[in-house]
Amino acid sequence: MAPVASGRIIAVDAMGGDNGASAVVAAAVLAFKAELPLDKLVLVGQQDVLTPLVNAAGLSGEPRLEIVHASEVIGMDEKPKTSYMKKKDSSMARTIGLLKDGRVNAAVSCGNTGSLVFHATLMLRLLDGITKPAIATVIPTKTSYFVLIDSGANPVAKAENLMHNAILGSWYAKVVLGLKSPRVGLLSIGTEEGKGNDLTRESHELLKAINGTINYIGMVEGLQLFEGNGVDVVVCDGFVGNIVLKTCEGLAKMVKHFLEDRLRATPVRLVGAALSRGAFKEMKQRMNPDQYGGAPLLGLNGNLLKAHGSASSAALFSAIRVATDLVTHDLNSQVVIDVARANSTGREVALKQVEQSRPEPVNSGA
Amino acid sequence: MAPVASGRIIAVDAMGGDNGASAVVAAAVLAFKAELPLDKLVLVGQQDVLTPLVNAAGLSGEPRLEIVHASEVIGMDEKPKTSYMKKKDSSMARTIGLLKDGRVNAAVSCGNTGSLVFHATLMLRLLDGITKPAIATVIPTKTSYFVLIDSGANPVAKAENLMHNAILGSWYAKVVLGLKSPRVGLLSIGTEEGKGNDLTRESHELLKAINGTINYIGMVEGLQLFEGNGVDVVVCDGFVGNIVLKTCEGLAKMVKHFLEDRLRATPVRLVGAALSRGAFKEMKQRMNPDQYGGAPLLGLNGNLLKAHGSASSAALFSAIRVATDLVTHDLNSQVVIDVARANSTGREVALKQVEQSRPEPVNSGA
């Protein structure tokens, strides 16, 4: 299960994103400058596109850089299954192939989510005991950060999947946020027992049962997420998580544009904005999605990160940094132990529920 | 179905909110001052609490004000069924009772959502053809507003319910936003067909089939909601809608507090903030939830608005204003016609799908 390659070798799918290979090459420059604990960076994509960019960036003599050729590119709107069946030499398939074959320790792609989940699930296979992968995204609050899991890999989830998300999210919060005992909350529409839908009610029972393996604090509401210091891991299915993530992105953009626009409306306001520039800068830094530019696709045999389709070089650099973190902490071997324990507890909970719902025999015989 | 009371008589449950009866009485003062088209305002609650407040507000001689006594109050955390069974003389039950008996034309309550939905569904009954109620909330974008429906009444919805939400939301957008042909979008995690979950896929088919009755523009993502000028009615189930609403509230609060805090960090920034005060004021106005402080519980025989549990007097005043709008436009009689037509189209779609999924007989006989 552990990659056979020694050291820290990271592969980057250099073709899938909206900003193309140049953003990836610029991220490579940043990664070498920052002296990340990186033995090698492998850029995967069309050789004739990548070589000139690498040369222009002054990386032609860089011994830690390697290019692996892949002739095809998967577009942002291609269907997962079709892209998998028809484009065997895509940069995405080649990148995940390197991870599968143990030639790299982690991989980053900003290709389309559906195709990435499809390729990864079929090529890398899921970790023992896990039945669906999940994407974990780090989101800023007023004073800290929380991990949203699943933010879009598995839109049709069962309670068992949410239990696994809780474990995966906990371990990821330990690695990426440096927390000892991350507080796990289940996203719902009220904090009282019985609120929510069938999925949250069932998941709540499972999460209570595995408390100890994780630090479960109960159901949380949307209002609590951004207060900071309340919850570190927010568990939900990939449909709700993706909607939450994108709605928040949309709202944050709206607020930013509205304020920029209104601050430019009069000369006096412009002066005021210039004087208070520092506050806006701090706001921008806190809300900066590039800081954790890669969201891992967890639950798989291999460290795979998904970067945003429109990831900048700074965001791709962060993704490479988080990839090295995942390799250092060997997340998956710890996840597998917790999942095995939780699955056994989960089966007991399910059995008990079946027994409780079975009617008592009225006449049990003589 | 239409209320028998003539004119515009609005009842307000004066006890259920966090801010208590004083916020309701203050809202009454605002309503009379603003000269809303209002024949009478009925405050429902404990006489010994309300009378002193009404006197102190200088409303004791107001001929358009009436107090109806109700001895009990339903708390914010009480369970819907228990509160309904045990507190027959609650201000909520009495308020809805007035609406049911045709003694008022519309009613407003800031009591707890679950109890309100339970009371209203049992006491008022649903409109012909509708099987679940839905809450519609108006949300600001950069340049306009959209209606989110359902924002929390029905967390476990079927495709049929979402079809009804689309119709209810359309009519509400016509009344409250003054739009001629509101663009209806289905909230999902991608705009391509096939994306989402079973509920969105089924609902998408139904909404396409009733295009014409509504102006359906297809699936929309969270990122699009706040762009403005894209979608006017956003359809989803009450679980997703409530999470979206509360998460957005949480994020907006976080941004506000963070900026306020950072603008106070240095004297120079404080001066800057004072100079650009106008921009923040405009932002605050746009994001002000009080502007549409009442969210109607649609799909019922009667105009019932839910105000936020922590509604201010300004928000309660808006709710009373929106209540008069609903009475003026007689929303429900138009909804019933569209729902009947949509249900018949919906049945055809469902039949066709069953036929398509039935295998052709191999041997159809001699």
Chai-1 contact restraints between the chains, C-beta under 6 A:
chainA,res_idxA,chainB,res_idxB,connection_type,confidence,min_distance_angstrom,max_distance_angstrom,comment,restraint_id
A,K142,B,M254,contact,1.0,0.0,6.0,A-B,restraint_1
A,K142,B,F258,contact,1.0,0.0,6.0,A-B,restraint_2
A,P155,B,I189,contact,1.0,0.0,6.0,A-B,restraint_3
A,P155,B,N197,contact,1.0,0.0,6.0,A-B,restraint_4
A,V156,B,N197,contact,1.0,0.0,6.0,A-B,restraint_5
A,I189,B,F239,contact,1.0,0.0,6.0,A-B,restraint_6
A,I189,B,N242,contact,1.0,0.0,6.0,A-B,restraint_7
A,N197,B,P155,contact,1.0,0.0,6.0,A-B,restraint_8
A,N197,B,V156,contact,1.0,0.0,6.0,A-B,restraint_9
A,N197,B,F239,contact,1.0,0.0,6.0,A-B,restraint_10
A,E221,B,K246,contact,1.0,0.0,6.0,A-B,restraint_11
A,G222,B,I243,contact,1.0,0.0,6.0,A-B,restraint_12
A,G222,B,K246,contact,1.0,0.0,6.0,A-B,restraint_13
A,G222,B,T247,contact,1.0,0.0,6.0,A-B,restraint_14
A,G222,B,G250,contact,1.0,0.0,6.0,A-B,restraint_15
A,L223,B,K246,contact,1.0,0.0,6.0,A-B,restraint_16
A,L223,B,E249,contact,1.0,0.0,6.0,A-B,restraint_17
A,L223,B,G250,contact,1.0,0.0,6.0,A-B,restraint_18
A,L225,B,G250,contact,1.0,0.0,6.0,A-B,restraint_19
A,F226,B,G250,contact,1.0,0.0,6.0,A-B,restraint_20
A,F226,B,L251,contact,1.0,0.0,6.0,A-B,restraint_21
A,F226,B,M254,contact,1.0,0.0,6.0,A-B,restraint_22
A,F239,B,I189,contact,1.0,0.0,6.0,A-B,restraint_23
A,F239,B,N197,contact,1.0,0.0,6.0,A-B,restraint_24
A,N242,B,I189,contact,1.0,0.0,6.0,A-B,restraint_25
A,I243,B,G222,contact,1.0,0.0,6.0,A-B,restraint_26
A,V244,B,T247,contact,1.0,0.0,6.0,A-B,restraint_27
A,K246,B,E221,contact,1.0,0.0,6.0,A-B,restraint_28
A,K246,B,G222,contact,1.0,0.0,6.0,A-B,restraint_29
A,K246,B,L223,contact,1.0,0.0,6.0,A-B,restraint_30
A,T247,B,G222,contact,1.0,0.0,6.0,A-B,restraint_31
A,T247,B,V244,contact,1.0,0.0,6.0,A-B,restraint_32
A,C248,B,L251,contact,1.0,0.0,6.0,A-B,restraint_33
A,E249,B,L223,contact,1.0,0.0,6.0,A-B,restraint_34
A,G250,B,G222,contact,1.0,0.0,6.0,A-B,restraint_35
A,G250,B,L223,contact,1.0,0.0,6.0,A-B,restraint_36
A,G250,B,L225,contact,1.0,0.0,6.0,A-B,restraint_37
A,G250,B,F226,contact,1.0,0.0,6.0,A-B,restraint_38
A,L251,B,F226,contact,1.0,0.0,6.0,A-B,restraint_39
A,L251,B,C248,contact,1.0,0.0,6.0,A-B,restraint_40
A,L251,B,L251,contact,1.0,0.0,6.0,A-B,restraint_41
A,M254,B,K142,contact,1.0,0.0,6.0,A-B,restraint_42
A,M254,B,F226,contact,1.0,0.0,6.0,A-B,restraint_43
A,V255,B,V255,contact,1.0,0.0,6.0,A-B,restraint_44
A,F258,B,K142,contact,1.0,0.0,6.0,A-B,restraint_45
A,L259,B,M283,contact,1.0,0.0,6.0,A-B,restraint_46
A,R262,B,A279,contact,1.0,0.0,6.0,A-B,restraint_47
A,R262,B,E282,contact,1.0,0.0,6.0,A-B,restraint_48
A,L263,B,S276,contact,1.0,0.0,6.0,A-B,restraint_49
A,L263,B,A279,contact,1.0,0.0,6.0,A-B,restraint_50
A,V268,B,L275,contact,1.0,0.0,6.0,A-B,restraint_51
A,R269,B,S276,contact,1.0,0.0,6.0,A-B,restraint_52
A,R269,B,G278,contact,1.0,0.0,6.0,A-B,restraint_53
A,R269,B,A279,contact,1.0,0.0,6.0,A-B,restraint_54
A,V271,B,L275,contact,1.0,0.0,6.0,A-B,restraint_55
A,G272,B,G272,contact,1.0,0.0,6.0,A-B,restraint_56
A,G272,B,L275,contact,1.0,0.0,6.0,A-B,restraint_57
A,G272,B,S276,contact,1.0,0.0,6.0,A-B,restraint_58
A,A273,B,S276,contact,1.0,0.0,6.0,A-B,restraint_59
A,L275,B,V268,contact,1.0,0.0,6.0,A-B,restraint_60
A,L275,B,V271,contact,1.0,0.0,6.0,A-B,restraint_61
A,L275,B,G272,contact,1.0,0.0,6.0,A-B,restraint_62
A,S276,B,L263,contact,1.0,0.0,6.0,A-B,restraint_63
A,S276,B,R269,contact,1.0,0.0,6.0,A-B,restraint_64
A,S276,B,G272,contact,1.0,0.0,6.0,A-B,restraint_65
A,S276,B,A273,contact,1.0,0.0,6.0,A-B,restraint_66
A,G278,B,R269,contact,1.0,0.0,6.0,A-B,restraint_67
A,A279,B,R262,contact,1.0,0.0,6.0,A-B,restraint_68
A,A279,B,L263,contact,1.0,0.0,6.0,A-B,restraint_69
A,A279,B,R269,contact,1.0,0.0,6.0,A-B,restraint_70
A,E282,B,R262,contact,1.0,0.0,6.0,A-B,restraint_71
A,M283,B,L259,contact,1.0,0.0,6.0,A-B,restraint_72
